């Protein structure tokens, strides 16, 4: 009879590894053309946005852009890329694909977080966006996002990844979210600061 010794693994991070996550602001959409968050400053080195059941009025993409003037205007030069995994309910279609259509190269356009959101009553996206060290006046501002959604009449599940940087050494102090077409019909966006 073979025997083995069970090893106990403790995955608790060492004290002080991660800073506290503080909810700074929360907004709920109601046929909103856009939702903006201002007041991003050096209080936190990392900002996290969480999106809960974002539902569009039209078939559209969910997008964002940054500001360096407190939200007076949005359109910071950015370079970005993305890919997605998908799988359908019938188990007849699945894949992992590069989403070249969402790429931006030194553009001031809005950045795509999810590129194929349907407006069926039961469709929405849940996702998050990380913005790193936005108050730096030395480095560009990196970001990465992940969205999950049901699409194509709710028969496909899509897991989409987006990453890039704002190519500026000015502080990014506001972020704006909107649909590429129509309004944000419903859903909640939360902004957290991570010390």
VENLINKA-V489404 format. One record per backbone hydrogen bond with DSSP energy under -0.5 kcal/mol. NH is the residue of the N-H (numbers start at 1). CO is the residue of the C=O. E is the energy in kcal/mol with one decimal. If there is no record, write none. Layout:
# VENLINKA-V489404
nh={NH,NH}
co={CO,CO}
e={E,E}
This chain:
# VENLINKA-V489404
nh={6,8,9,11,17,22,22,24,24,25,27,29,31,32,35,37,39,40,41,44,45,46,47,48,49,50,51,52,53,54,55,57,58,60,62,63,63,64,65,67,72,75,76,78,79,80,81,83,84,85,86,87,88,89,91,95,97,99,100,102,103,104,107,111,113,114,117,118,118,123,125,126,127,128,129,130,131,132,133,136,141,142,143,144,145,146,147,148,149,150,151,155,155,156,157,158,159,160,160,161,162,163,164,165,166,167,167,168,172,173,173,174,175,176,177,178,180,184,185,185,186,187,188,189,190,191,192,192,193,194,195,195}
co={4,6,7,9,14,20,193,22,191,191,189,187,185,184,177,175,173,173,39,41,194,194,131,192,129,190,127,188,51,125,186,183,181,117,114,61,178,111,176,174,69,66,66,107,165,104,163,161,97,159,95,157,93,155,88,86,84,82,98,99,100,80,78,64,62,62,60,116,150,120,54,148,51,146,49,144,47,142,45,133,166,140,164,130,162,128,160,126,158,124,156,151,152,151,87,149,85,147,158,83,145,81,143,79,141,77,165,166,134,67,171,67,37,65,35,63,61,32,55,183,55,29,52,27,50,25,48,190,22,46,20,193}
e={-0.6,-0.5,-0.6,-0.7,-2.1,-0.6,-3.0,-0.6,-2.9,-1.6,-2.7,-3.2,-1.1,-2.3,-2.3,-2.9,-0.5,-1.7,-0.5,-1.1,-0.8,-1.2,-2.8,-2.3,-3.0,-2.4,-2.8,-2.9,-0.6,-2.6,-2.4,-2.1,-0.5,-2.1,-2.5,-0.5,-2.9,-1.8,-1.8,-1.8,-1.0,-2.0,-0.7,-2.8,-1.8,-2.4,-2.4,-1.8,-2.6,-2.3,-2.3,-1.7,-2.3,-2.5,-1.5,-2.0,-2.9,-2.3,-1.1,-1.9,-1.4,-1.4,-2.5,-3.4,-3.3,-1.4,-2.5,-0.5,-0.5,-1.8,-1.6,-1.9,-1.9,-2.1,-2.2,-3.1,-2.9,-2.6,-4.4,-1.6,-2.1,-0.7,-2.2,-1.8,-3.5,-2.2,-2.6,-2.3,-2.2,-0.9,-2.5,-0.8,-1.3,-2.0,-2.9,-3.1,-2.9,-2.6,-0.5,-3.2,-2.6,-2.3,-2.1,-2.2,-2.7,-2.9,-0.6,-2.1,-2.7,-1.9,-0.7,-0.9,-2.2,-2.7,-2.4,-1.9,-2.5,-3.3,-1.6,-1.0,-1.6,-0.5,-2.1,-2.9,-2.6,-3.0,-3.3,-0.5,-2.6,-2.8,-1.8,-0.5}
